[in-house]
Amino acid sequence: MPEIARFYGIIIKLFFGDHPSPHFYAVYGEHVGLFNIDTLEMIEGDLPRRAKKLVIE
C-alpha cells in the first residue's frame, strides 16, 4: 500500500483499485481509520479522537 503522507506519527496510505467509494487509510500505531476522500468522514476504524482531528485538518 503506497504511503502518501506521514505526520505526527500518522501515516496516510492509499490503495490503487481498491473497493468502491474513494477512500484512504490513516494508520496511527496499532489504530487504523478508513476515511472517505470526498467528505473526510471516518467510515470505520478506531483512531483516537486527536489523531482523527489531525487527519481531517
Z-matrix of the N, CA and C atoms (Angstrom, degrees):
N
C 1 1.441
C 2 1.527 1 107.08
N 3 1.328 2 118.35 1 119.26
C 4 1.462 3 121.39 2 -178.71
C 5 1.526 4 112.43 3 -65.16
N 6 1.315 5 115.11 4 139.22
C 7 1.458 6 121.22 5 177.82
C 8 1.519 7 108.31 6 -90.03
N 9 1.335 8 116.91 7 127.67
C 10 1.466 9 122.36 8 -177.75
C 11 1.529 10 111.04 9 -95.50
N 12 1.336 11 116.75 10 -42.18
C 13 1.468 12 121.21 11 -178.26
C 14 1.524 13 109.87 12 -152.52
N 15 1.339 14 114.33 13 160.72
C 16 1.462 15 120.95 14 177.20
C 17 1.530 16 107.06 15 -145.35
N 18 1.333 17 116.83 16 125.54
C 19 1.460 18 121.58 17 178.76
C 20 1.520 19 109.89 18 -156.85
N 21 1.330 20 116.69 19 140.47
C 22 1.469 21 123.46 20 178.33
C 23 1.528 22 113.08 21 48.01
N 24 1.313 23 117.44 22 34.29
C 25 1.462 24 121.20 23 179.44
C 26 1.516 25 114.13 24 82.29
N 27 1.326 26 117.49 25 2.70
C 28 1.467 27 122.75 26 179.67
C 29 1.527 28 107.85 27 -100.51
N 30 1.315 29 116.60 28 132.96
C 31 1.468 30 121.49 29 178.81
C 32 1.524 31 108.26 30 -114.61
N 33 1.334 32 116.73 31 127.93
C 34 1.465 33 122.69 32 177.80
C 35 1.521 34 107.28 33 -100.46
N 36 1.338 35 115.83 34 124.86
C 37 1.467 36 121.40 35 -178.18
C 38 1.523 37 109.82 36 -126.67
N 39 1.330 38 114.73 37 152.55
C 40 1.454 39 121.12 38 -177.37
C 41 1.521 40 109.66 39 -140.96
N 42 1.328 41 116.26 40 127.03
C 43 1.458 42 121.99 41 175.18
C 44 1.524 43 108.96 42 -89.06
N 45 1.312 44 117.93 43 140.88
C 46 1.459 45 121.42 44 172.12
C 47 1.520 46 107.56 45 -90.83
N 48 1.322 47 117.77 46 130.19
C 49 1.461 48 121.89 47 176.71
C 50 1.515 49 113.64 48 73.98
N 51 1.330 50 117.60 49 23.47
C 52 1.462 51 121.52 50 177.33
C 53 1.529 52 109.02 51 -74.16
N 54 1.314 53 117.48 52 176.92
C 55 1.466 54 122.09 53 -177.55
C 56 1.528 55 111.59 54 -55.07
N 57 1.334 56 118.08 55 160.04
C 58 1.477 57 123.26 56 -175.22
C 59 1.527 58 113.58 57 -56.84
N 60 1.305 59 114.40 58 171.03
C 61 1.457 60 125.56 59 -174.24
C 62 1.531 61 107.55 60 73.13
N 63 1.329 62 117.34 61 100.08
C 64 1.466 63 120.98 62 -177.33
C 65 1.535 64 111.11 63 -54.10
N 66 1.321 65 116.34 64 128.25
C 67 1.459 66 120.48 65 -175.72
C 68 1.524 67 110.55 66 -153.24
N 69 1.323 68 114.95 67 167.42
C 70 1.466 69 121.10 68 174.51
C 71 1.521 70 108.30 69 -138.96
N 72 1.308 71 115.24 70 164.32
C 73 1.455 72 121.86 71 -179.50
C 74 1.521 73 109.07 72 -109.26
N 75 1.322 74 116.47 73 138.60
C 76 1.458 75 122.23 74 172.46
C 77 1.522 76 106.55 75 -116.12
N 78 1.321 77 116.38 76 124.76
C 79 1.461 78 122.17 77 -177.47
C 80 1.522 79 107.95 78 -115.62
N 81 1.334 80 115.85 79 128.27
C 82 1.461 81 121.97 80 179.15
C 83 1.525 82 107.18 81 -135.11
N 84 1.330 83 115.95 82 96.73
C 85 1.465 84 120.14 83 -174.93
C 86 1.516 85 109.99 84 64.38
N 87 1.328 86 117.18 85 -123.11
C 88 1.466 87 120.76 86 178.38
C 89 1.526 88 112.24 87 -91.92
N 90 1.337 89 117.43 88 2.71
C 91 1.465 90 122.01 89 -179.53
C 92 1.524 91 110.21 90 -95.53
N 93 1.333 92 115.77 91 143.38
C 94 1.465 93 121.40 92 179.20
C 95 1.519 94 108.73 93 -135.14
N 96 1.329 95 116.32 94 138.72
C 97 1.460 96 121.88 95 174.98
C 98 1.509 97 109.76 96 -128.34
N 99 1.317 98 116.22 97 141.87
C 100 1.465 99 123.00 98 178.11
C 101 1.526 100 106.88 99 -108.96
N 102 1.347 101 117.99 100 118.92
C 103 1.454 102 123.03 101 -174.49
C 104 1.520 103 111.80 102 -115.42
N 105 1.324 104 116.95 103 137.44
C 106 1.456 105 123.33 104 173.20
C 107 1.526 106 107.30 105 -72.21
N 108 1.320 107 118.11 106 129.80
C 109 1.468 108 121.71 107 -177.85
C 110 1.530 109 111.49 108 -67.48
N 111 1.323 110 117.93 109 -39.04
C 112 1.462 111 121.14 110 -176.28
C 113 1.522 112 113.02 111 -70.36
N 114 1.336 113 117.63 112 -43.97
C 115 1.465 114 121.81 113 -173.38
C 116 1.528 115 113.51 114 -104.28
N 117 1.321 116 118.30 115 -12.86
C 118 1.461 117 125.01 116 -174.54
C 119 1.528 118 112.47 117 60.22
N 120 1.318 119 116.37 118 20.81
C 121 1.467 120 121.83 119 176.25
C 122 1.527 121 108.69 120 -79.65
N 123 1.330 122 117.06 121 137.29
C 124 1.457 123 120.08 122 175.72
C 125 1.523 124 107.82 123 -78.33
N 126 1.329 125 116.33 124 113.00
C 127 1.457 126 123.19 125 -176.21
C 128 1.519 127 110.64 126 -74.33
N 129 1.324 128 116.10 127 -43.45
C 130 1.460 129 121.04 128 177.42
C 131 1.517 130 108.65 129 -158.18
N 132 1.312 131 115.75 130 161.76
C 133 1.453 132 119.97 131 177.42
C 134 1.513 133 112.46 132 132.46
N 135 1.324 134 114.05 133 -176.68
C 136 1.458 135 120.20 134 -175.37
C 137 1.529 136 112.35 135 -136.35
N 138 1.322 137 117.21 136 37.25
C 139 1.463 138 120.01 137 178.55
C 140 1.529 139 110.08 138 -66.35
N 141 1.325 140 117.20 139 141.07
C 142 1.456 141 119.56 140 173.26
C 143 1.538 142 109.81 141 -62.29
N 144 1.315 143 116.39 142 153.43
C 145 1.469 144 121.69 143 -175.59
C 146 1.536 145 112.12 144 -55.77
N 147 1.322 146 117.47 145 -42.42
C 148 1.469 147 120.28 146 -178.67
C 149 1.528 148 111.33 147 -64.70
N 150 1.327 149 117.90 148 -42.66
C 151 1.467 150 121.37 149 178.57
C 152 1.526 151 110.25 150 -64.70
N 153 1.331 152 116.60 151 -40.02
C 154 1.474 153 120.67 152 178.87
C 155 1.524 154 110.76 153 -61.46
N 156 1.334 155 117.57 154 -42.18
C 157 1.457 156 120.95 155 178.87
C 158 1.535 157 111.59 156 -63.80
N 159 1.338 158 116.69 157 -39.33
C 160 1.458 159 120.26 158 178.31
C 161 1.528 160 111.41 159 -65.60
N 162 1.307 161 117.62 160 -38.74
C 163 1.471 162 121.17 161 178.60
C 164 1.520 163 109.80 162 -64.38
N 165 1.314 164 117.60 163 -44.91
C 166 1.470 165 121.19 164 -178.55
C 167 1.524 166 110.61 165 -65.95
N 168 1.315 167 116.72 166 -37.60
C 169 1.465 168 120.97 167 179.39
C 170 1.518 169 110.02 168 -64.56
